[in-house]
Amino acid sequence: MTRNKKISPLRARRARGFSMLEILITLFLLTMWLLASAGVQTSSLQYTKAAAFRTQAVYLATELGERMQANKPAAVAGSYSYSGGTTSSGTNCTTALCTSGQLAAFDIAEWSGRVNAALPNATITVTPAAVANPITYTIFVGWTDRRTDRTYSSTGSNEAFSYTATVIVFNDPAS
């Protein structure tokens, strides 16, 4: 024999309220998860941009080192020395024949323009240790990156980054 139990109206109301509470807690947790996910996504985009700047700095410093290796007579003479600021090449070496000194000036002018276009607030220096054969150059590429949510020892909401490369150029007079 089976008995049908009736649920009292008070019990039914409690059960319905409990389900509503479960739904509200689930919605709250889902909202918190979505907000956290958006925060992670924002940080990811910020770090991706910072990594792109670092990659550009490495690429550009390596490019100048390769230009020095391709123009060894001017590199050994110290013609690739650069302390920042504006520079212009009198001769366009892509369309005209240039001496090694003119080519060095053209390389520096073109390269510094590319660095300034690729990196925010770029600062660059190319310093020879001493004019000799072989010669050692230190290539410094610096830039600033916005970091609004972090506090570092930098000024304001910008953080300074830099990349330094060393290039040794040897001009073998026998070759």
Contacts in CASP RR format, 6 or more apart in sequence:
PFRMAT RR
TARGET T0000
AUTHOR 0000-0000-0000
METHOD contacts of the structure
MODEL  1
MTRNKKISPLRARRARGFSMLEILITLFLLTMWLLASAGVQTSSLQYTKA
AAFRTQAVYLATELGERMQANKPAAVAGSYSYSGGTTSSGTNCTTALCTS
GQLAAFDIAEWSGRVNAALPNATITVTPAAVANPITYTIFVGWTDRRTDR
TYSSTGSNEAFSYTATVIVFNDPAS
46 147 0 8 1.000
49 145 0 8 1.000
50 145 0 8 1.000
50 161 0 8 1.000
53 119 0 8 1.000
53 120 0 8 1.000
53 143 0 8 1.000
53 145 0 8 1.000
53 161 0 8 1.000
54 161 0 8 1.000
54 163 0 8 1.000
56 118 0 8 1.000
56 119 0 8 1.000
57 119 0 8 1.000
57 141 0 8 1.000
57 142 0 8 1.000
57 143 0 8 1.000
57 161 0 8 1.000
57 162 0 8 1.000
57 163 0 8 1.000
58 163 0 8 1.000
58 165 0 8 1.000
60 111 0 8 1.000
60 114 0 8 1.000
60 115 0 8 1.000
60 118 0 8 1.000
60 119 0 8 1.000
60 141 0 8 1.000
61 139 0 8 1.000
61 141 0 8 1.000
61 163 0 8 1.000
61 164 0 8 1.000
61 165 0 8 1.000
62 165 0 8 1.000
63 111 0 8 1.000
64 80 0 8 1.000
64 107 0 8 1.000
64 111 0 8 1.000
64 126 0 8 1.000
64 139 0 8 1.000
64 167 0 8 1.000
65 137 0 8 1.000
65 139 0 8 1.000
65 165 0 8 1.000
65 167 0 8 1.000
67 80 0 8 1.000
67 107 0 8 1.000
67 111 0 8 1.000
68 75 0 8 1.000
68 80 0 8 1.000
68 107 0 8 1.000
68 137 0 8 1.000
68 167 0 8 1.000
68 169 0 8 1.000
69 75 0 8 1.000
69 167 0 8 1.000
69 169 0 8 1.000
71 100 0 8 1.000
71 101 0 8 1.000
71 103 0 8 1.000
71 104 0 8 1.000
71 107 0 8 1.000
72 169 0 8 1.000
72 170 0 8 1.000
72 171 0 8 1.000
73 100 0 8 1.000
73 171 0 8 1.000
74 80 0 8 1.000
74 100 0 8 1.000
74 101 0 8 1.000
74 103 0 8 1.000
74 104 0 8 1.000
75 104 0 8 1.000
75 135 0 8 1.000
75 137 0 8 1.000
75 169 0 8 1.000
75 171 0 8 1.000
76 131 0 8 1.000
76 132 0 8 1.000
76 133 0 8 1.000
76 134 0 8 1.000
76 135 0 8 1.000
76 169 0 8 1.000
76 170 0 8 1.000
76 171 0 8 1.000
77 100 0 8 1.000
77 101 0 8 1.000
77 131 0 8 1.000
78 104 0 8 1.000
78 128 0 8 1.000
78 131 0 8 1.000
78 135 0 8 1.000
79 100 0 8 1.000
79 101 0 8 1.000
79 104 0 8 1.000
79 105 0 8 1.000
80 104 0 8 1.000
80 107 0 8 1.000
80 108 0 8 1.000
80 126 0 8 1.000
80 128 0 8 1.000
80 137 0 8 1.000
81 126 0 8 1.000
81 127 0 8 1.000
81 128 0 8 1.000
82 108 0 8 1.000
82 112 0 8 1.000
82 124 0 8 1.000
82 125 0 8 1.000
82 126 0 8 1.000
83 125 0 8 1.000
83 126 0 8 1.000
83 127 0 8 1.000
84 112 0 8 1.000
84 123 0 8 1.000
84 124 0 8 1.000
84 125 0 8 1.000
85 112 0 8 1.000
87 105 0 8 1.000
87 108 0 8 1.000
87 109 0 8 1.000
87 112 0 8 1.000
88 109 0 8 1.000
89 102 0 8 1.000
89 105 0 8 1.000
89 106 0 8 1.000
89 108 0 8 1.000
89 109 0 8 1.000
89 110 0 8 1.000
90 102 0 8 1.000
90 105 0 8 1.000
90 106 0 8 1.000
91 98 0 8 1.000
91 102 0 8 1.000
91 105 0 8 1.000
91 106 0 8 1.000
92 106 0 8 1.000
93 102 0 8 1.000
93 103 0 8 1.000
93 106 0 8 1.000
93 107 0 8 1.000
98 106 0 8 1.000
108 126 0 8 1.000
112 124 0 8 1.000
115 122 0 8 1.000
115 124 0 8 1.000
115 141 0 8 1.000
116 122 0 8 1.000
116 124 0 8 1.000
119 141 0 8 1.000
119 142 0 8 1.000
119 143 0 8 1.000
120 143 0 8 1.000
120 144 0 8 1.000
120 145 0 8 1.000
121 143 0 8 1.000
121 144 0 8 1.000
121 158 0 8 1.000
122 141 0 8 1.000
122 142 0 8 1.000
122 143 0 8 1.000
123 140 0 8 1.000
123 141 0 8 1.000
123 142 0 8 1.000
123 143 0 8 1.000
124 139 0 8 1.000
124 140 0 8 1.000
124 141 0 8 1.000
124 142 0 8 1.000
125 138 0 8 1.000
125 139 0 8 1.000
125 140 0 8 1.000
126 137 0 8 1.000
126 138 0 8 1.000
126 139 0 8 1.000
126 140 0 8 1.000
127 137 0 8 1.000
127 138 0 8 1.000
127 140 0 8 1.000
128 135 0 8 1.000
128 136 0 8 1.000
128 137 0 8 1.000
129 135 0 8 1.000
129 136 0 8 1.000
129 137 0 8 1.000
129 138 0 8 1.000
130 136 0 8 1.000
133 170 0 8 1.000
133 171 0 8 1.000
134 168 0 8 1.000
134 169 0 8 1.000
134 170 0 8 1.000
134 171 0 8 1.000
135 168 0 8 1.000
135 169 0 8 1.000
135 170 0 8 1.000
136 166 0 8 1.000
136 167 0 8 1.000
136 168 0 8 1.000
137 166 0 8 1.000
137 167 0 8 1.000
137 168 0 8 1.000
137 169 0 8 1.000
138 164 0 8 1.000
138 165 0 8 1.000
138 166 0 8 1.000
139 164 0 8 1.000
139 165 0 8 1.000
139 166 0 8 1.000
139 167 0 8 1.000
140 162 0 8 1.000
140 163 0 8 1.000
140 164 0 8 1.000
141 162 0 8 1.000
141 163 0 8 1.000
141 164 0 8 1.000
141 165 0 8 1.000
142 160 0 8 1.000
142 161 0 8 1.000
142 162 0 8 1.000
142 163 0 8 1.000
143 160 0 8 1.000
143 161 0 8 1.000
143 162 0 8 1.000
144 154 0 8 1.000
144 158 0 8 1.000
144 159 0 8 1.000
144 160 0 8 1.000
144 161 0 8 1.000
145 158 0 8 1.000
145 159 0 8 1.000
145 161 0 8 1.000
146 157 0 8 1.000
146 158 0 8 1.000
146 159 0 8 1.000
147 154 0 8 1.000
147 157 0 8 1.000
147 158 0 8 1.000
147 159 0 8 1.000
148 157 0 8 1.000
150 159 0 8 1.000
152 159 0 8 1.000
154 160 0 8 1.000
END
